[in-house]
C-alpha cells in the first residue's frame, strides 16, 4: 500500500447504483475525494445531484460537489476502487477497472456471490483485492435518489492476506464516514456467511413476494432455515465452520427488513439479468464438486435460470 | 348400475367452473339431462346462459335450456355425478354430493391430484366411484363464458373395478357428446400419469410465467423433464410402470398449449386457495413413505405452501 493511501485515499466507485451510490455518497459526504462512474443515471445526477435518505441521516450532494463520469477511461487513477456493478457485468471488469489502477491501488468488491475476488485477482493481481460483505438494505428509488432502508454492517476482508494493516485502514475510513465496518480475517468464511443470507432471502425473487410476507408464514421460516442450513453444510465441506446460530441471526435480520426488495427482486421486476450464477450457480458447482447434496440450491438455481432467460415471446 | 343409466342417464355437475361448465355443457348440448350446481356464476348464467368457444365447435346454451341450482339439496337424484370442484373444497363432498345419490348413482371425479377417489369412496362407497383424468385446456373467461383452448382427451377408470361395463358406457356417452374418452383399467397408473403432467406444468404457478415461456428456454425443458422423471420414479416404487416416453409425450402436449394458464395459475392470480395438497402434498407424502428421494417435489411443495398461505400483511 502506498503512503498516499493512509493519508487521504482517493476513491473510484464503479457502478453507482444503490450500493455504489450509498457507499460512495457517504465517503463524499465526509470529505473524501470520490469519483463516480455512472451509466443510466448520469444525466439525472449531473442535474440534481445525489440524494440519500437513511436512518443514519439524510444527505444531499449537489452536482458541483460530485465527480461524475460515464467512461472509466476518463477517470483518474485512484487509491481505492469500490466495485459495485452487478456480477452479470463482470465481463467488463477489465475496461472498467484497469484505467483506475496505479501501483498500489486497492480494489474492494462489494458484489454478491462467489468468484468475484478470484476473477479480479486474475486480472489485476491477488494482492490488490479485498472483499466487502455489505449487510445493508439499500434501494435506488429514482435516478440519483437512494433510500437506505435498514442495517448497514460490513465485513471487510483481504483476499490474499498480504497487507497486515490495509483492511484496518479502510475500515477506519468507512467507520469515520458513517459506514460501520468490521475487518474479518477469513474472507471465504465471510462470503459463505453472506451466501447463507442471500440464498434464502432470494426466495422472494422466485416467489415474487416480499420477504416479510414470506417470513410471516411458518413454512416460509422453515424453508429459510432449511436453505440456510444447506448453505452451511456446503461451507463446512470446505472446512469453513460457520455456527448454526448464524441462521437465527440472519433470520432475525431478515424479519427486521420489512418490505425491503432485494436487488435481485428489483432486477426481476425490471426484467434485468439476474445474478443467478454468482449467488446460486457458483455455490452449487462447489456443492457438486464436494459431493454435498444441495436439493434446494439446485432447484432454486434451475428455476431462477428459467426466469433469467431473456424473454423470447 | 341401474338400467336407467344405460338408456339415458341424468347428470349432475358439482362445480360449474371451467371443467364442469365445459363437460356438462357438452353433455347438455347433446341432449342429456344435466343439472348444474353453481356458486358465484349463478346469476350470470341464469341471465345469459352458458357460452363455450372451442376448437371442437362453439355453442351456446340459453338459460331456458339449463337446469341451474345454487344448493345441492334442491337438486334431484341423478344417475351420474360429475365432481368438478377444487380439491381445496373437498371438505364439502358430503353436503354437495349426498343429496344426488340413489342406489346406483355413479360418481366421477374430474379433480386433480391424489386422494379424491379415496375420500369419495369413504363417504359414499367405493363401488360408486370413477376417476376421470381430463387432459383438456379450459379457462372460464367470464361468468358463464368458457374457452376450451386445446386438447381434450380423457382417461376414465373405475376405482374399485366392480363394474365390467359401466366405464365403457360412460365413455360412449362422453364420446357421443364430443368429449373424447378412453377407458383405462388401471386408475392409479392414470393418476400418476396425470401427476407427471400437472406437477411440472405447475412450474408456471411458482414462476408466475406462462408455460410457453418456460418451455421456450432450455432450462425450462430440462426442469420439466427432471420433475416428470421424479414423478415416474415415485410411481415405479408403487409398482406402477409408466414408460419414460410419457415425458416427451407430455412435453409435446405442453408445448402445444401455447399461452394457456393452468387452473392453479389462475388461482394464484386471483389469490384463491391453491390445490397444493392434492397435486403436490399427497404425492410427496407417498414418496417419503416409500423412501424415494424427491427433491423437486419437496421444494415445489414447500414453496407453493408459502404462496398458498393466506395473506397476512
Interface residues (C-beta under 8 A of the other chain):
Chain A: X203 X206 X207 X208 X209 X210 X212 X213 X214 X216 X217 X219 X220 X222 X223 X226 X295 X296 X298 X299 X300 X302 X303 X305 X306 X307 X309 X311 X312 X313
Chain B: X203 X206 X207 X208 X209 X210 X212 X213 X214 X216 X217 X219 X220 X222 X223 X226 X295 X296 X298 X299 X300 X302 X303 X305 X306 X307 X309 X311 X312 X313
